[in-house]
Every structure is written in C-alpha cells, then in structure tokens.
Amino acid sequence: MLTFDNLKIISTETDTGRYDHDKGKHIKYKTPKITKKTLFDGDVYGLGELYDVMKVACQQGRGTVTMTVELNDEY
C-alpha cells in the first residue's frame, strides 16, 4: 500500500496592486504582496484519500497551489 508522508500543500497568492475608487484607476504596489497559506500538513494513506485532500485544497486555494510529499511503499 502506498503512503504519502509529510504531505504539505501551500497556496501562494501574489497581489500586484489595488483599485482606488476615489481616483478611478488601478494603482500598482512598489513590491508585490505575496501571501502564503498552508492548506494541509500531514500524512495520507492511499490514493483515494490523497485525491480528496488535493481536491479540497484546490477548492480552498487561491493563486498557485504547490504540493510536496514523500512517497513510501508499505507491505
């Protein structure tokens, strides 16, 4: 059975500016604001559970969603 240890799913959102309603135009930031949020951090046992975790993480995440995992084969 495959196990997925140390699974970490992170959402990264980059905000380059904001809209100013008073001036009526988009204003860019000097440096982009980067927001990182950990969506899942733990172990998963089996492909079905991995699929469910990834599906929920993609629905919750905004921007880019990255995943790191260690794959093990248990007998």
PDB file of N, CA, C and O in Angstrom:
ATOM      1  N   MET A   1       0.844  -1.180   0.000  1.00  0.00           N
ATOM      2  CA  MET A   1       0.000   0.000   0.000  1.00  0.00           C
ATOM      3  C   MET A   1       0.886   1.239   0.000  1.00  0.00           C
ATOM      4  O   MET A   1       1.869   1.315   0.737  1.00  0.00           O
ATOM      5  N   LEU A   2       0.529   2.197  -0.827  1.00  0.00           N
ATOM      6  CA  LEU A   2       1.276   3.445  -0.906  1.00  0.00           C
ATOM      7  C   LEU A   2       0.842   4.381   0.216  1.00  0.00           C
ATOM      8  O   LEU A   2      -0.349   4.539   0.484  1.00  0.00           O
ATOM      9  N   THR A   3       1.817   4.994   0.863  1.00  0.00           N
ATOM     10  CA  THR A   3       1.529   6.030   1.851  1.00  0.00           C
ATOM     11  C   THR A   3       2.248   7.303   1.433  1.00  0.00           C
ATOM     12  O   THR A   3       3.322   7.263   0.833  1.00  0.00           O
ATOM     13  N   PHE A   4       1.644   8.409   1.755  1.00  0.00           N
ATOM     14  CA  PHE A   4       2.188   9.712   1.392  1.00  0.00           C
ATOM     15  C   PHE A   4       2.482  10.458   2.690  1.00  0.00           C
ATOM     16  O   PHE A   4       1.578  10.990   3.335  1.00  0.00           O
ATOM     17  N   ASP A   5       3.753  10.487   3.059  1.00  0.00           N
ATOM     18  CA  ASP A   5       4.172  11.081   4.323  1.00  0.00           C
ATOM     19  C   ASP A   5       4.614  12.524   4.104  1.00  0.00           C
ATOM     20  O   ASP A   5       5.072  12.901   3.026  1.00  0.00           O
ATOM     21  N   ASN A   6       4.464  13.312   5.156  1.00  0.00           N
ATOM     22  CA  ASN A   6       4.877  14.724   5.156  1.00  0.00           C
ATOM     23  C   ASN A   6       4.292  15.491   3.968  1.00  0.00           C
ATOM     24  O   ASN A   6       4.984  16.279   3.324  1.00  0.00           O
ATOM     25  N   LEU A   7       3.030  15.254   3.694  1.00  0.00           N
ATOM     26  CA  LEU A   7       2.340  15.965   2.617  1.00  0.00           C
ATOM     27  C   LEU A   7       2.080  17.394   3.063  1.00  0.00           C
ATOM     28  O   LEU A   7       1.501  17.628   4.123  1.00  0.00           O
ATOM     29  N   LYS A   8       2.507  18.339   2.256  1.00  0.00           N
ATOM     30  CA  LYS A   8       2.314  19.755   2.567  1.00  0.00           C
ATOM     31  C   LYS A   8       1.783  20.440   1.316  1.00  0.00           C
ATOM     32  O   LYS A   8       2.410  20.398   0.258  1.00  0.00           O
ATOM     33  N   ILE A   9       0.621  21.071   1.449  1.00  0.00           N
ATOM     34  CA  ILE A   9       0.005  21.788   0.340  1.00  0.00           C
ATOM     35  C   ILE A   9      -0.078  23.261   0.733  1.00  0.00           C
ATOM     36  O   ILE A   9      -0.642  23.612   1.769  1.00  0.00           O
ATOM     37  N   ILE A  10       0.499  24.121  -0.122  1.00  0.00           N
ATOM     38  CA  ILE A  10       0.592  25.550   0.165  1.00  0.00           C
ATOM     39  C   ILE A  10      -0.023  26.344  -0.981  1.00  0.00           C
ATOM     40  O   ILE A  10       0.231  26.061  -2.152  1.00  0.00           O
ATOM     41  N   SER A  11      -0.832  27.335  -0.635  1.00  0.00           N
ATOM     42  CA  SER A  11      -1.409  28.253  -1.608  1.00  0.00           C
ATOM     43  C   SER A  11      -0.614  29.552  -1.578  1.00  0.00           C
ATOM     44  O   SER A  11      -0.386  30.119  -0.509  1.00  0.00           O
ATOM     45  N   THR A  12      -0.189  30.026  -2.752  1.00  0.00           N
ATOM     46  CA  THR A  12       0.573  31.269  -2.863  1.00  0.00           C
ATOM     47  C   THR A  12      -0.192  32.241  -3.746  1.00  0.00           C
ATOM     48  O   THR A  12      -0.487  31.946  -4.904  1.00  0.00           O
ATOM     49  N   GLU A  13      -0.508  33.398  -3.189  1.00  0.00           N
ATOM     50  CA  GLU A  13      -1.240  34.424  -3.932  1.00  0.00           C
ATOM     51  C   GLU A  13      -0.380  35.679  -4.021  1.00  0.00           C
ATOM     52  O   GLU A  13       0.150  36.148  -3.014  1.00  0.00           O
ATOM     53  N   THR A  14      -0.245  36.220  -5.229  1.00  0.00           N
ATOM     54  CA  THR A  14       0.548  37.422  -5.457  1.00  0.00           C
ATOM     55  C   THR A  14      -0.390  38.562  -5.825  1.00  0.00           C
ATOM     56  O   THR A  14      -1.168  38.456  -6.774  1.00  0.00           O
ATOM     57  N   ASP A  15      -0.312  39.653  -5.069  1.00  0.00           N
ATOM     58  CA  ASP A  15      -1.140  40.830  -5.311  1.00  0.00           C
ATOM     59  C   ASP A  15      -0.217  41.955  -5.775  1.00  0.00           C
ATOM     60  O   ASP A  15       0.668  42.375  -5.029  1.00  0.00           O
ATOM     61  N   THR A  16      -0.416  42.444  -6.997  1.00  0.00           N
ATOM     62  CA  THR A  16       0.471  43.450  -7.568  1.00  0.00           C
ATOM     63  C   THR A  16      -0.039  44.870  -7.398  1.00  0.00           C
ATOM     64  O   THR A  16       0.710  45.824  -7.608  1.00  0.00           O
ATOM     65  N   GLY A  17      -1.303  45.027  -7.021  1.00  0.00           N
ATOM     66  CA  GLY A  17      -1.838  46.376  -6.869  1.00  0.00           C
ATOM     67  C   GLY A  17      -3.273  46.350  -6.383  1.00  0.00           C
ATOM     68  O   GLY A  17      -3.822  45.298  -6.058  1.00  0.00           O
ATOM     69  N   ARG A  18      -3.870  47.541  -6.340  1.00  0.00           N
ATOM     70  CA  ARG A  18      -5.255  47.658  -5.907  1.00  0.00           C
ATOM     71  C   ARG A  18      -5.950  48.720  -6.735  1.00  0.00           C
ATOM     72  O   ARG A  18      -5.311  49.566  -7.361  1.00  0.00           O
ATOM     73  N   TYR A  19      -7.274  48.658  -6.725  1.00  0.00           N
ATOM     74  CA  TYR A  19      -8.059  49.653  -7.446  1.00  0.00           C
ATOM     75  C   TYR A  19      -8.471  50.756  -6.479  1.00  0.00           C
ATOM     76  O   TYR A  19      -9.059  50.475  -5.435  1.00  0.00           O
ATOM     77  N   ASP A  20      -8.170  52.004  -6.813  1.00  0.00           N
ATOM     78  CA  ASP A  20      -8.543  53.161  -5.994  1.00  0.00           C
ATOM     79  C   ASP A  20      -9.845  53.731  -6.560  1.00  0.00           C
ATOM     80  O   ASP A  20      -9.865  54.282  -7.661  1.00  0.00           O
ATOM     81  N   HIS A  21     -10.923  53.592  -5.801  1.00  0.00           N
ATOM     82  CA  HIS A  21     -12.227  54.049  -6.260  1.00  0.00           C
ATOM     83  C   HIS A  21     -12.317  55.570  -6.328  1.00  0.00           C
ATOM     84  O   HIS A  21     -13.044  56.102  -7.167  1.00  0.00           O
ATOM     85  N   ASP A  22     -11.597  56.276  -5.470  1.00  0.00           N
ATOM     86  CA  ASP A  22     -11.620  57.737  -5.485  1.00  0.00           C
ATOM     87  C   ASP A  22     -10.977  58.293  -6.752  1.00  0.00           C
ATOM     88  O   ASP A  22     -11.509  59.216  -7.369  1.00  0.00           O
ATOM     89  N   LYS A  23      -9.834  57.731  -7.137  1.00  0.00           N
ATOM     90  CA  LYS A  23      -9.128  58.196  -8.334  1.00  0.00           C
ATOM     91  C   LYS A  23      -9.645  57.525  -9.603  1.00  0.00           C
ATOM     92  O   LYS A  23      -9.450  58.040 -10.704  1.00  0.00           O
ATOM     93  N   GLY A  24     -10.308  56.370  -9.449  1.00  0.00           N
ATOM     94  CA  GLY A  24     -10.865  55.678 -10.602  1.00  0.00           C
ATOM     95  C   GLY A  24      -9.831  54.959 -11.448  1.00  0.00           C
ATOM     96  O   GLY A  24     -10.009  54.800 -12.656  1.00  0.00           O
ATOM     97  N   LYS A  25      -8.735  54.520 -10.807  1.00  0.00           N
ATOM     98  CA  LYS A  25      -7.722  53.795 -11.574  1.00  0.00           C
ATOM     99  C   LYS A  25      -7.021  52.765 -10.692  1.00  0.00           C
ATOM    100  O   LYS A  25      -7.135  52.789  -9.466  1.00  0.00           O
ATOM    101  N   HIS A  26      -6.299  51.865 -11.344  1.00  0.00           N
ATOM    102  CA  HIS A  26      -5.555  50.803 -10.673  1.00  0.00           C
ATOM    103  C   HIS A  26      -4.183  51.337 -10.273  1.00  0.00           C
ATOM    104  O   HIS A  26      -3.485  51.935 -11.092  1.00  0.00           O
ATOM    105  N   ILE A  27      -3.793  51.122  -9.013  1.00  0.00           N
ATOM    106  CA  ILE A  27      -2.501  51.588  -8.503  1.00  0.00           C
ATOM    107  C   ILE A  27      -1.646  50.371  -8.178  1.00  0.00           C
ATOM    108  O   ILE A  27      -2.067  49.492  -7.425  1.00  0.00           O
ATOM    109  N   LYS A  28      -0.428  50.320  -8.755  1.00  0.00           N
ATOM    110  CA  LYS A  28       0.490  49.204  -8.512  1.00  0.00           C
ATOM    111  C   LYS A  28       1.298  49.448  -7.244  1.00  0.00           C
ATOM    112  O   LYS A  28       1.652  50.582  -6.924  1.00  0.00           O
ATOM    113  N   TYR A  29       1.586  48.351  -6.521  1.00  0.00           N
ATOM    114  CA  TYR A  29       2.447  48.418  -5.349  1.00  0.00           C
ATOM    115  C   TYR A  29       3.907  48.496  -5.790  1.00  0.00           C
ATOM    116  O   TYR A  29       4.247  48.047  -6.885  1.00  0.00           O
ATOM    117  N   LYS A  30       4.772  49.061  -4.948  1.00  0.00           N
ATOM    118  CA  LYS A  30       6.202  49.106  -5.267  1.00  0.00           C
ATOM    119  C   LYS A  30       6.767  47.694  -5.324  1.00  0.00           C
ATOM    120  O   LYS A  30       7.530  47.359  -6.231  1.00  0.00           O
ATOM    121  N   THR A  31       6.392  46.871  -4.355  1.00  0.00           N
ATOM    122  CA  THR A  31       6.762  45.458  -4.361  1.00  0.00           C
ATOM    123  C   THR A  31       5.495  44.636  -4.208  1.00  0.00           C
ATOM    124  O   THR A  31       4.635  44.988  -3.401  1.00  0.00           O
ATOM    125  N   PRO A  32       5.354  43.548  -4.960  1.00  0.00           N
ATOM    126  CA  PRO A  32       4.134  42.739  -4.869  1.00  0.00           C
ATOM    127  C   PRO A  32       3.956  42.132  -3.474  1.00  0.00           C
ATOM    128  O   PRO A  32       4.930  41.751  -2.823  1.00  0.00           O
ATOM    129  N   LYS A  33       2.714  42.050  -3.031  1.00  0.00           N
ATOM    130  CA  LYS A  33       2.402  41.422  -1.756  1.00  0.00           C
ATOM    131  C   LYS A  33       2.162  39.939  -2.015  1.00  0.00           C
ATOM    132  O   LYS A  33       1.293  39.565  -2.803  1.00  0.00           O
ATOM    133  N   ILE A  34       2.947  39.100  -1.337  1.00  0.00           N
ATOM    134  CA  ILE A  34       2.854  37.653  -1.506  1.00  0.00           C
ATOM    135  C   ILE A  34       2.287  37.058  -0.226  1.00  0.00           C
ATOM    136  O   ILE A  34       2.825  37.255   0.863  1.00  0.00           O
ATOM    137  N   THR A  35       1.179  36.321  -0.382  1.00  0.00           N
ATOM    138  CA  THR A  35       0.514  35.698   0.754  1.00  0.00           C
ATOM    139  C   THR A  35       0.597  34.189   0.592  1.00  0.00           C
ATOM    140  O   THR A  35       0.146  33.640  -0.414  1.00  0.00           O
ATOM    141  N   LYS A  36       1.177  33.514   1.591  1.00  0.00           N
ATOM    142  CA  LYS A  36       1.268  32.056   1.576  1.00  0.00           C
ATOM    143  C   LYS A  36       0.402  31.500   2.691  1.00  0.00           C
ATOM    144  O   LYS A  36       0.420  32.002   3.815  1.00  0.00           O
ATOM    145  N   LYS A  37      -0.358  30.457   2.371  1.00  0.00           N
ATOM    146  CA  LYS A  37      -1.246  29.834   3.340  1.00  0.00           C
ATOM    147  C   LYS A  37      -1.097  28.320   3.232  1.00  0.00           C
ATOM    148  O   LYS A  37      -1.205  27.757   2.143  1.00  0.00           O
ATOM    149  N   THR A  38      -0.849  27.667   4.363  1.00  0.00           N
ATOM    150  CA  THR A  38      -0.744  26.213   4.383  1.00  0.00           C
ATOM    151  C   THR A  38      -2.148  25.630   4.434  1.00  0.00           C
ATOM    152  O   THR A  38      -2.895  25.870   5.383  1.00  0.00           O
ATOM    153  N   LEU A  39      -2.504  24.857   3.403  1.00  0.00           N
ATOM    154  CA  LEU A  39      -3.832  24.270   3.322  1.00  0.00           C
ATOM    155  C   LEU A  39      -3.897  22.892   3.958  1.00  0.00           C
ATOM    156  O   LEU A  39      -4.938  22.503   4.485  1.00  0.00           O
ATOM    157  N   PHE A  40      -2.792  22.145   3.914  1.00  0.00           N
ATOM    158  CA  PHE A  40      -2.752  20.806   4.507  1.00  0.00           C
ATOM    159  C   PHE A  40      -1.322  20.492   4.893  1.00  0.00           C
ATOM    160  O   PHE A  40      -0.383  20.799   4.158  1.00  0.00           O
ATOM    161  N   ASP A  41      -1.167  19.871   6.067  1.00  0.00           N
ATOM    162  CA  ASP A  41       0.151  19.452   6.538  1.00  0.00           C
ATOM    163  C   ASP A  41      -0.051  18.180   7.352  1.00  0.00           C
ATOM    164  O   ASP A  41      -0.536  18.230   8.482  1.00  0.00           O
ATOM    165  N   GLY A  42       0.321  17.046   6.776  1.00  0.00           N
ATOM    166  CA  GLY A  42       0.132  15.781   7.483  1.00  0.00           C
ATOM    167  C   GLY A  42       0.437  14.585   6.599  1.00  0.00           C
ATOM    168  O   GLY A  42       1.074  14.714   5.554  1.00  0.00           O
ATOM    169  N   ASP A  43      -0.028  13.414   7.034  1.00  0.00           N
ATOM    170  CA  ASP A  43       0.194  12.164   6.302  1.00  0.00           C
ATOM    171  C   ASP A  43      -1.121  11.685   5.694  1.00  0.00           C
ATOM    172  O   ASP A  43      -2.194  11.920   6.250  1.00  0.00           O
ATOM    173  N   VAL A  44      -1.026  11.006   4.541  1.00  0.00           N
ATOM    174  CA  VAL A  44      -2.191  10.484   3.842  1.00  0.00           C
ATOM    175  C   VAL A  44      -1.919   9.013   3.525  1.00  0.00           C
ATOM    176  O   VAL A  44      -0.806   8.646   3.149  1.00  0.00           O
ATOM    177  N   TYR A  45      -2.947   8.178   3.679  1.00  0.00           N
ATOM    178  CA  TYR A  45      -2.807   6.743   3.442  1.00  0.00           C
ATOM    179  C   TYR A  45      -3.717   6.335   2.291  1.00  0.00           C
ATOM    180  O   TYR A  45      -4.929   6.217   2.469  1.00  0.00           O
ATOM    181  N   GLY A  46      -3.144   6.121   1.124  1.00  0.00           N
ATOM    182  CA  GLY A  46      -3.889   5.657  -0.040  1.00  0.00           C
ATOM    183  C   GLY A  46      -4.191   6.767  -1.038  1.00  0.00           C
ATOM    184  O   GLY A  46      -4.231   7.949  -0.698  1.00  0.00           O
ATOM    185  N   LEU A  47      -4.403   6.338  -2.300  1.00  0.00           N
ATOM    186  CA  LEU A  47      -4.644   7.288  -3.376  1.00  0.00           C
ATOM    187  C   LEU A  47      -5.990   7.997  -3.252  1.00  0.00           C
ATOM    188  O   LEU A  47      -6.111   9.168  -3.612  1.00  0.00           O
ATOM    189  N   GLY A  48      -6.998   7.294  -2.745  1.00  0.00           N
ATOM    190  CA  GLY A  48      -8.315   7.906  -2.590  1.00  0.00           C
ATOM    191  C   GLY A  48      -8.289   9.073  -1.628  1.00  0.00           C
ATOM    192  O   GLY A  48      -8.863  10.126  -1.905  1.00  0.00           O
ATOM    193  N   GLU A  49      -7.628   8.893  -0.505  1.00  0.00           N
ATOM    194  CA  GLU A  49      -7.520   9.969   0.479  1.00  0.00           C
ATOM    195  C   GLU A  49      -6.676  11.124  -0.066  1.00  0.00           C
ATOM    196  O   GLU A  49      -6.980  12.289   0.190  1.00  0.00           O
ATOM    197  N   LEU A  50      -5.612  10.802  -0.820  1.00  0.00           N
ATOM    198  CA  LEU A  50      -4.777  11.834  -1.432  1.00  0.00           C
ATOM    199  C   LEU A  50      -5.600  12.672  -2.406  1.00  0.00           C
ATOM    200  O   LEU A  50      -5.497  13.898  -2.425  1.00  0.00           O
ATOM    201  N   TYR A  51      -6.411  12.005  -3.207  1.00  0.00           N
ATOM    202  CA  TYR A  51      -7.268  12.708  -4.168  1.00  0.00           C
ATOM    203  C   TYR A  51      -8.229  13.652  -3.442  1.00  0.00           C
ATOM    204  O   TYR A  51      -8.396  14.801  -3.850  1.00  0.00           O
ATOM    205  N   ASP A  52      -8.857  13.175  -2.375  1.00  0.00           N
ATOM    206  CA  ASP A  52      -9.800  14.004  -1.624  1.00  0.00           C
ATOM    207  C   ASP A  52      -9.114  15.236  -1.030  1.00  0.00           C
ATOM    208  O   ASP A  52      -9.655  16.341  -1.083  1.00  0.00           O
ATOM    209  N   VAL A  53      -7.922  15.040  -0.466  1.00  0.00           N
ATOM    210  CA  VAL A  53      -7.178  16.160   0.130  1.00  0.00           C
ATOM    211  C   VAL A  53      -6.791  17.174  -0.940  1.00  0.00           C
ATOM    212  O   VAL A  53      -6.909  18.379  -0.720  1.00  0.00           O
ATOM    213  N   MET A  54      -6.331  16.699  -2.097  1.00  0.00           N
ATOM    214  CA  MET A  54      -5.932  17.605  -3.173  1.00  0.00           C
ATOM    215  C   MET A  54      -7.132  18.363  -3.726  1.00  0.00           C
ATOM    216  O   MET A  54      -7.020  19.549  -4.035  1.00  0.00           O
ATOM    217  N   LYS A  55      -8.274  17.701  -3.854  1.00  0.00           N
ATOM    218  CA  LYS A  55      -9.473  18.344  -4.379  1.00  0.00           C
ATOM    219  C   LYS A  55      -9.930  19.473  -3.460  1.00  0.00           C
ATOM    220  O   LYS A  55     -10.245  20.567  -3.929  1.00  0.00           O
ATOM    221  N   VAL A  56      -9.968  19.215  -2.164  1.00  0.00           N
ATOM    222  CA  VAL A  56     -10.372  20.236  -1.198  1.00  0.00           C
ATOM    223  C   VAL A  56      -9.371  21.392  -1.180  1.00  0.00           C
ATOM    224  O   VAL A  56      -9.766  22.555  -1.090  1.00  0.00           O
ATOM    225  N   ALA A  57      -8.086  21.079  -1.264  1.00  0.00           N
ATOM    226  CA  ALA A  57      -7.050  22.122  -1.254  1.00  0.00           C
ATOM    227  C   ALA A  57      -7.162  23.020  -2.486  1.00  0.00           C
ATOM    228  O   ALA A  57      -6.987  24.234  -2.380  1.00  0.00           O
ATOM    229  N   CYS A  58      -7.451  22.442  -3.642  1.00  0.00           N
ATOM    230  CA  CYS A  58      -7.592  23.243  -4.862  1.00  0.00           C
ATOM    231  C   CYS A  58      -8.824  24.140  -4.790  1.00  0.00           C
ATOM    232  O   CYS A  58      -8.817  25.246  -5.331  1.00  0.00           O
ATOM    233  N   GLN A  59      -9.875  23.676  -4.132  1.00  0.00           N
ATOM    234  CA  GLN A  59     -11.076  24.496  -3.987  1.00  0.00           C
ATOM    235  C   GLN A  59     -10.841  25.639  -3.001  1.00  0.00           C
ATOM    236  O   GLN A  59     -11.393  26.726  -3.177  1.00  0.00           O
ATOM    237  N   GLN A  60     -10.031  25.410  -1.969  1.00  0.00           N
ATOM    238  CA  GLN A  60      -9.752  26.432  -0.965  1.00  0.00           C
ATOM    239  C   GLN A  60      -8.682  27.408  -1.416  1.00  0.00           C
ATOM    240  O   GLN A  60      -8.712  28.582  -1.048  1.00  0.00           O
ATOM    241  N   GLY A  61      -7.737  26.928  -2.212  1.00  0.00           N
ATOM    242  CA  GLY A  61      -6.582  27.740  -2.579  1.00  0.00           C
ATOM    243  C   GLY A  61      -6.907  28.815  -3.586  1.00  0.00           C
ATOM    244  O   GLY A  61      -7.829  28.689  -4.391  1.00  0.00           O
ATOM    245  N   ARG A  62      -6.123  29.881  -3.520  1.00  0.00           N
ATOM    246  CA  ARG A  62      -6.204  30.969  -4.482  1.00  0.00           C
ATOM    247  C   ARG A  62      -4.803  31.164  -5.046  1.00  0.00           C
ATOM    248  O   ARG A  62      -3.813  31.018  -4.329  1.00  0.00           O
ATOM    249  N   GLY A  63      -4.725  31.487  -6.312  1.00  0.00           N
ATOM    250  CA  GLY A  63      -3.416  31.654  -6.926  1.00  0.00           C
ATOM    251  C   GLY A  63      -2.802  30.316  -7.277  1.00  0.00           C
ATOM    252  O   GLY A  63      -3.467  29.463  -7.864  1.00  0.00           O
ATOM    253  N   THR A  64      -1.553  30.123  -6.928  1.00  0.00           N
ATOM    254  CA  THR A  64      -0.829  28.889  -7.227  1.00  0.00           C
ATOM    255  C   THR A  64      -0.861  27.962  -6.020  1.00  0.00           C
ATOM    256  O   THR A  64      -0.616  28.389  -4.891  1.00  0.00           O
ATOM    257  N   VAL A  65      -1.164  26.689  -6.268  1.00  0.00           N
ATOM    258  CA  VAL A  65      -1.182  25.681  -5.204  1.00  0.00           C
ATOM    259  C   VAL A  65      -0.022  24.722  -5.470  1.00  0.00           C
ATOM    260  O   VAL A  65       0.045  24.103  -6.532  1.00  0.00           O
ATOM    261  N   THR A  66       0.901  24.601  -4.490  1.00  0.00           N
ATOM    262  CA  THR A  66       2.040  23.690  -4.633  1.00  0.00           C
ATOM    263  C   THR A  66       1.946  22.589  -3.587  1.00  0.00           C
ATOM    264  O   THR A  66       1.350  22.760  -2.523  1.00  0.00           O
ATOM    265  N   MET A  67       2.557  21.444  -3.922  1.00  0.00           N
ATOM    266  CA  MET A  67       2.472  20.282  -3.052  1.00  0.00           C
ATOM    267  C   MET A  67       3.837  19.604  -2.978  1.00  0.00           C
ATOM    268  O   MET A  67       4.496  19.415  -4.000  1.00  0.00           O
ATOM    269  N   THR A  68       4.261  19.237  -1.768  1.00  0.00           N
ATOM    270  CA  THR A  68       5.458  18.425  -1.568  1.00  0.00           C
ATOM    271  C   THR A  68       5.049  17.186  -0.787  1.00  0.00           C
ATOM    272  O   THR A  68       4.187  17.253   0.089  1.00  0.00           O
ATOM    273  N   VAL A  69       5.671  16.048  -1.107  1.00  0.00           N
ATOM    274  CA  VAL A  69       5.274  14.786  -0.488  1.00  0.00           C
ATOM    275  C   VAL A  69       6.443  13.806  -0.529  1.00  0.00           C
ATOM    276  O   VAL A  69       7.293  13.868  -1.417  1.00  0.00           O
ATOM    277  N   GLU A  70       6.469  12.888   0.463  1.00  0.00           N
ATOM    278  CA  GLU A  70       7.391  11.769   0.460  1.00  0.00           C
ATOM    279  C   GLU A  70       6.564  10.510   0.223  1.00  0.00           C
ATOM    280  O   GLU A  70       5.596  10.253   0.939  1.00  0.00           O
ATOM    281  N   LEU A  71       6.937   9.747  -0.756  1.00  0.00           N
ATOM    282  CA  LEU A  71       6.185   8.546  -1.144  1.00  0.00           C
ATOM    283  C   LEU A  71       6.853   7.303  -0.555  1.00  0.00           C
ATOM    284  O   LEU A  71       8.056   7.100  -0.719  1.00  0.00           O
ATOM    285  N   ASN A  72       6.058   6.465   0.138  1.00  0.00           N
ATOM    286  CA  ASN A  72       6.553   5.229   0.724  1.00  0.00           C
ATOM    287  C   ASN A  72       5.674   4.067   0.301  1.00  0.00           C
ATOM    288  O   ASN A  72       4.475   4.233   0.079  1.00  0.00           O
ATOM    289  N   ASP A  73       6.273   2.896   0.190  1.00  0.00           N
ATOM    290  CA  ASP A  73       5.548   1.681  -0.168  1.00  0.00           C
ATOM    291  C   ASP A  73       5.581   0.737   1.012  1.00  0.00           C
ATOM    292  O   ASP A  73       6.640   0.209   1.350  1.00  0.00           O
ATOM    293  N   GLU A  74       4.435   0.514   1.650  1.00  0.00           N
ATOM    294  CA  GLU A  74       4.350  -0.380   2.803  1.00  0.00           C
ATOM    295  C   GLU A  74       3.785  -1.730   2.340  1.00  0.00           C
ATOM    296  O   GLU A  74       2.939  -1.794   1.448  1.00  0.00           O
ATOM    297  N   TYR A  75       4.269  -2.792   2.962  1.00  0.00           N
ATOM    298  CA  TYR A  75       3.774  -4.113   2.616  1.00  0.00           C
ATOM    299  C   TYR A  75       2.875  -4.629   3.702  1.00  0.00           C
ATOM    300  O   TYR A  75       2.354  -5.739   3.596  1.00  0.00           O
TER     301      TYR A  75
END
